[in-house]
Amino acid sequence: MKHQLAIKFFYRQYKQYLEINMKKRLSTILTAVIMSFAMLDYSMATEPITLVVPTPPGGAIDSTARAISKSLTARGINNTVAYHPGASGEIAVDNVLKKRDNVILVASSANFVFLDVITNQKLKVAENLQLFGPSVINVMGFVVAPNTQFKNFNDFIAYAKKQELPCGVSNSHGEIVLQRINREYGTQFSPVMYKGTGQMLPNVIGGQLICAYDQTAPYSQLNNEVRWLATSAKEPVRDGVPAMSSILSNFSFETWYAVGIPNGSNLLNNDTVIDVLKHWQTDRESVQVLLNQGFTISPAVVNLNSRAQRETNTYIQLFSKK
């Protein structure tokens, strides 16, 4: 009898233990399932990062954006490249500032600096975006057809000081820099506006344009189809091509590319994204296409927001003088 009571007692205890243990296991499984669905729902709800480019596909900024996109993808970050060309970059900047979250502007100093000059600081680009490097740097230069009448850059400038000289530009900042040269050195360059280098190149090669002031990278692979007279770098960047400062004393100018994230964006709190934007140039494969086009890529050794604001103020003051 005692043995039967003992067996019943241990059976009830064992049954109670199984019931409690089963509830715990079911609770654990249910929690895991709920968390899995929550993570799935989160991943489905999280939109990819959009890299906004203010120019049509195929240009230098597009190449920069695609190099950054590749580096983001390598870190497991879903992203896409979108194009919003027009109005000297104002359309792209407006789009980025309105969207704010999950969006990055990939642009040049034409957008970070000269857009504010053109709009009289209506957008205040450098104040509304956090800029990150490295900087992709491209010098500007005077380019002419191979059969040009000018033997060298000195003859070219001497001619421009005596009479009006039409010169093609592929964007607004090219026009502004020509105006700066006119003001500072007494030349009479007359900017001829084109919608991008691609539209202007045939006229330079064919000789319909006497000269063009443009970024040098698109011309780096043209060999003998065009001639470089001088570049805006402080030091010569190509054999036989002097720096503009050799004739225009102390003149230097470079186009630089960087990325901008709107103030208050969720991406500013994403350490992985910020790390990629600061160091994407370390992926040599992704940047090789830029290096092949004649660009240089260097770490941002200065605060890019400060640089953009300083350059903006310089040109606003320059053109406010009578």
C-alpha positions as CSV (number, residue, x, y, z in Angstrom):
1,M,0.0,0.0,0.0
2,K,2.8,2.4,0.9
3,H,4.6,1.5,-2.3
4,Q,1.4,2.4,-4.3
5,L,1.0,5.7,-2.6
6,A,4.7,6.5,-3.2
7,I,4.4,5.6,-6.9
8,K,1.3,7.8,-7.2
9,F,3.0,10.7,-5.5
10,F,6.1,10.5,-7.8
11,Y,3.9,10.1,-10.8
12,R,1.9,13.3,-10.0
13,Q,5.2,15.2,-9.4
14,Y,6.7,13.9,-12.7
15,K,3.5,14.9,-14.6
16,Q,3.5,18.3,-13.0
17,Y,7.2,18.7,-14.0
18,L,6.4,17.7,-17.6
19,E,3.5,20.2,-17.8
20,I,5.6,23.1,-16.4
21,N,8.6,22.2,-18.7
22,M,6.3,21.9,-21.7
23,K,4.8,25.4,-21.0
24,K,8.3,26.8,-20.8
25,R,9.4,25.2,-24.0
26,L,6.2,26.3,-25.8
27,S,6.8,29.8,-24.5
28,T,10.4,29.9,-25.7
29,I,9.4,28.6,-29.2
30,L,6.5,31.1,-29.4
31,T,8.8,34.0,-28.4
32,A,11.4,32.9,-31.1
33,V,8.6,32.7,-33.7
34,I,7.3,36.2,-32.8
35,M,10.8,37.7,-32.9
36,S,11.5,36.1,-36.3
37,F,8.3,37.6,-37.7
38,A,9.2,40.9,-36.2
39,M,12.7,40.9,-37.8
40,L,11.2,39.8,-41.1
41,D,8.6,42.6,-40.9
42,Y,11.4,45.1,-40.0
43,S,13.6,44.0,-42.9
44,M,10.7,44.3,-45.3
45,A,9.7,47.7,-44.0
46,T,13.2,49.1,-44.2
47,E,13.7,50.9,-47.5
48,P,17.0,50.8,-49.3
49,I,19.3,53.8,-49.2
50,T,19.0,56.0,-52.3
51,L,22.2,57.5,-53.7
52,V,21.0,60.7,-55.5
53,V,23.0,61.9,-58.5
54,P,22.4,65.4,-59.9
55,T,23.6,64.5,-63.4
56,P,22.5,62.0,-66.1
57,P,23.9,58.4,-66.0
58,G,27.4,57.8,-67.3
59,G,29.2,60.9,-65.9
60,A,32.0,61.3,-63.3
61,I,29.5,61.8,-60.4
62,D,27.7,58.6,-61.5
63,S,31.0,56.7,-61.5
64,T,31.6,58.0,-58.0
65,A,28.1,57.0,-56.8
66,R,28.5,53.5,-58.2
67,A,31.8,53.0,-56.4
68,I,30.2,54.0,-53.2
69,S,27.2,51.8,-53.9
70,K,29.5,48.9,-54.4
71,S,31.2,49.5,-51.1
72,L,27.8,49.8,-49.3
73,T,26.6,46.5,-50.9
74,A,29.8,44.8,-49.7
75,R,28.9,45.7,-46.2
76,G,25.4,44.2,-46.6
77,I,23.6,47.6,-47.0
78,N,20.8,47.6,-49.5
79,N,21.0,50.6,-51.8
80,T,20.1,52.0,-55.2
81,V,21.3,54.9,-57.4
82,A,18.8,57.5,-58.7
83,Y,19.2,60.3,-61.1
84,H,17.7,63.8,-60.7
85,P,19.5,66.0,-63.3
86,G,18.7,69.6,-64.0
87,A,18.8,73.2,-62.7
88,S,22.5,73.0,-61.8
89,G,21.7,70.3,-59.2
90,E,18.9,72.2,-57.5
91,I,16.4,69.5,-58.3
92,A,18.6,66.8,-56.7
93,V,19.3,68.9,-53.6
94,D,15.6,69.7,-53.1
95,N,14.7,66.0,-53.5
96,V,17.3,65.0,-50.9
97,L,16.4,67.6,-48.3
98,K,12.7,66.8,-48.6
99,K,13.1,63.1,-48.3
100,R,15.8,63.4,-45.6
101,D,15.9,59.8,-44.3
102,N,17.6,56.9,-46.2
103,V,19.0,59.2,-48.8
104,I,22.6,60.4,-49.7
105,L,23.5,63.1,-52.2
106,V,26.6,62.3,-54.3
107,A,27.6,65.5,-55.9
108,S,30.4,67.9,-56.9
109,S,31.5,71.3,-55.7
110,A,29.3,72.7,-58.5
111,N,26.4,71.6,-56.3
112,F,27.9,72.2,-52.9
113,V,29.4,75.6,-53.7
114,F,28.2,77.2,-56.9
115,L,24.6,76.2,-56.5
116,D,24.5,78.6,-53.5
117,V,26.3,81.3,-55.5
118,I,23.8,80.9,-58.4
119,T,20.7,81.0,-56.0
120,N,22.3,83.7,-53.8
121,Q,22.4,81.1,-50.9
122,K,18.7,80.3,-51.1
123,L,19.5,76.6,-50.5
124,K,22.5,77.0,-48.1
125,V,23.6,73.5,-49.2
126,A,26.6,73.2,-46.8
127,E,24.4,74.3,-43.8
128,N,21.7,71.7,-44.6
129,L,23.9,68.7,-45.3
130,Q,26.7,66.9,-43.4
131,L,29.5,66.4,-46.0
132,F,31.8,63.4,-45.9
133,G,34.9,62.4,-47.8
134,P,37.2,61.1,-49.2
135,S,37.3,63.7,-51.9
136,V,37.4,62.8,-55.6
137,I,39.4,65.5,-57.2
138,N,39.4,66.6,-60.8
139,V,41.3,69.6,-62.1
140,M,39.8,71.9,-64.8
141,G,41.6,73.0,-67.9
142,F,41.5,74.8,-71.2
143,V,41.1,72.4,-74.1
144,V,41.3,73.1,-77.8
145,A,41.1,71.3,-81.1
146,P,44.4,69.8,-82.4
147,N,44.7,72.4,-85.2
148,T,44.2,75.4,-83.0
149,Q,45.9,78.7,-83.9
150,F,47.4,79.0,-80.4
151,K,50.9,77.6,-80.0
152,N,50.8,77.7,-76.2
153,F,48.9,79.0,-73.2
154,N,50.7,82.3,-73.1
155,D,49.5,83.1,-76.7
156,F,46.0,82.0,-75.7
157,I,45.8,84.3,-72.8
158,A,47.4,87.2,-74.7
159,Y,44.7,86.8,-77.4
160,A,41.9,86.7,-74.8
161,K,43.1,89.9,-73.2
162,K,42.9,91.8,-76.6
163,Q,39.5,90.6,-77.8
164,E,36.5,88.5,-77.0
165,L,37.1,84.7,-77.1
166,P,34.1,82.4,-77.0
167,C,34.9,79.4,-74.8
168,G,32.6,76.4,-74.1
169,V,31.6,75.4,-70.6
170,S,29.7,72.2,-69.6
171,N,28.1,73.5,-66.4
172,S,27.4,76.6,-64.4
173,H,30.6,76.5,-62.3
174,G,32.7,76.5,-65.5
175,E,30.9,79.7,-66.4
176,I,31.5,81.2,-63.0
177,V,35.2,80.3,-63.1
178,L,35.6,81.9,-66.5
179,Q,34.0,85.1,-65.2
180,R,36.4,85.0,-62.3
181,I,39.4,84.8,-64.7
182,N,38.0,87.7,-66.6
183,R,37.7,89.8,-63.5
184,E,41.0,88.9,-62.0
185,Y,43.2,88.9,-65.1
186,G,41.5,91.2,-67.7
187,T,40.6,88.5,-70.2
188,Q,37.5,88.6,-72.4
189,F,36.3,85.0,-72.3
190,S,32.7,84.6,-73.4
191,P,31.2,81.4,-71.9
192,V,29.2,79.3,-74.4
193,M,26.9,77.1,-72.3
194,Y,26.4,73.3,-73.0
195,K,24.4,70.7,-71.1
196,G,27.3,68.6,-70.1
197,T,30.6,67.5,-71.5
198,G,29.1,64.8,-73.7
199,Q,27.2,67.5,-75.7
200,M,30.3,69.8,-75.9
201,L,33.0,67.2,-76.9
202,P,32.0,66.8,-80.6
203,N,32.3,70.6,-81.1
204,V,35.7,70.7,-79.4
205,I,37.0,67.8,-81.4
206,G,35.5,69.2,-84.7
207,G,36.9,72.6,-84.1
208,Q,33.5,74.4,-84.0
209,L,34.5,75.6,-80.6
210,I,37.7,77.7,-80.3
211,C,38.2,76.4,-76.8
212,A,36.5,74.8,-73.9
213,Y,37.1,75.2,-70.1
214,D,36.1,71.9,-68.6
215,Q,37.0,69.1,-66.3
216,T,40.1,67.4,-67.6
217,A,39.1,63.8,-66.8
218,P,36.7,63.2,-69.7
219,Y,39.5,64.2,-72.1
220,S,42.2,62.0,-70.6
221,Q,41.5,59.1,-73.0
222,L,41.2,61.2,-76.2
223,N,44.9,61.1,-77.0
224,N,45.4,63.3,-80.1
225,E,41.8,64.3,-80.7
226,V,42.1,67.4,-78.5
227,R,44.9,69.5,-77.1
228,W,45.2,70.6,-73.5
229,L,46.7,74.1,-73.2
230,A,46.8,74.3,-69.4
231,T,45.2,72.9,-66.2
232,S,44.0,74.6,-63.0
233,A,46.1,72.4,-60.8
234,K,48.8,74.0,-58.7
235,E,51.4,71.7,-60.3
236,P,51.5,70.3,-63.9
237,V,49.5,67.0,-64.1
238,R,50.4,66.0,-67.7
239,D,53.7,66.2,-69.6
240,G,53.9,69.3,-71.7
241,V,50.8,70.9,-70.2
242,P,51.6,73.8,-67.8
243,A,49.6,74.9,-64.8
244,M,47.4,77.9,-65.4
245,S,49.2,79.7,-62.6
246,S,52.3,79.8,-64.8
247,I,50.6,82.7,-66.7
248,L,47.7,83.6,-64.3
249,S,49.7,84.1,-61.2
250,N,48.5,82.2,-58.1
251,F,45.4,80.8,-59.9
252,S,44.3,77.3,-58.9
253,F,40.9,75.6,-58.9
254,E,39.8,72.0,-58.6
255,T,36.4,70.3,-58.8
256,W,35.8,68.0,-55.9
257,Y,33.2,65.3,-55.3
258,A,31.8,64.2,-51.9
259,V,28.6,62.9,-50.3
260,G,26.0,64.8,-48.3
261,I,23.5,63.5,-45.7
262,P,20.7,65.9,-44.6
263,N,20.8,67.2,-41.1
264,G,18.6,65.1,-38.8
265,S,18.7,62.1,-41.2
266,N,18.5,58.6,-39.7
267,L,21.7,57.7,-41.6
268,L,23.7,60.0,-39.4
269,N,23.2,57.5,-36.6
270,N,24.2,54.5,-38.7
271,D,27.9,53.9,-37.9
272,T,28.3,51.4,-40.7
273,V,27.1,53.8,-43.4
274,I,29.2,56.6,-42.1
275,D,32.3,54.3,-42.0
276,V,31.7,53.4,-45.6
277,L,31.3,57.0,-46.7
278,K,34.6,57.9,-45.0
279,H,36.7,55.0,-46.3
280,W,35.1,53.7,-49.5
281,Q,38.3,54.6,-51.5
282,T,40.1,51.7,-49.8
283,D,38.2,49.3,-52.2
284,R,40.6,49.6,-55.1
285,E,38.5,47.6,-57.5
286,S,35.5,49.9,-57.0
287,V,37.5,53.1,-57.6
288,Q,39.6,51.8,-60.5
289,V,37.2,53.2,-63.1
290,L,37.7,56.7,-61.5
291,L,41.5,56.4,-61.5
292,N,41.3,55.3,-65.2
293,Q,39.5,58.5,-66.0
294,G,42.2,60.7,-64.5
295,F,40.7,61.4,-61.1
296,T,42.6,61.5,-57.9
297,I,41.1,60.3,-54.7
298,S,42.4,61.4,-51.3
299,P,41.2,61.3,-47.7
300,A,39.3,64.4,-46.6
301,V,42.0,66.3,-44.6
302,V,39.8,69.3,-44.1
303,N,36.2,69.7,-42.9
304,L,34.3,69.6,-46.2
305,N,31.4,71.7,-44.8
306,S,33.9,74.4,-43.9
307,R,35.5,74.1,-47.3
308,A,32.2,74.4,-49.1
309,Q,31.2,77.4,-47.0
310,R,34.5,79.1,-47.5
311,E,34.5,78.6,-51.3
312,T,30.9,79.8,-51.5
313,N,31.7,83.0,-49.6
314,T,34.7,83.6,-51.7
315,Y,32.7,83.6,-55.0
316,I,29.8,85.5,-53.5
317,Q,32.2,88.3,-52.4
318,L,34.0,88.1,-55.8
319,F,30.8,88.7,-57.8
320,S,29.4,91.3,-55.4
321,K,32.2,93.6,-56.2
322,K,31.6,96.2,-58.9
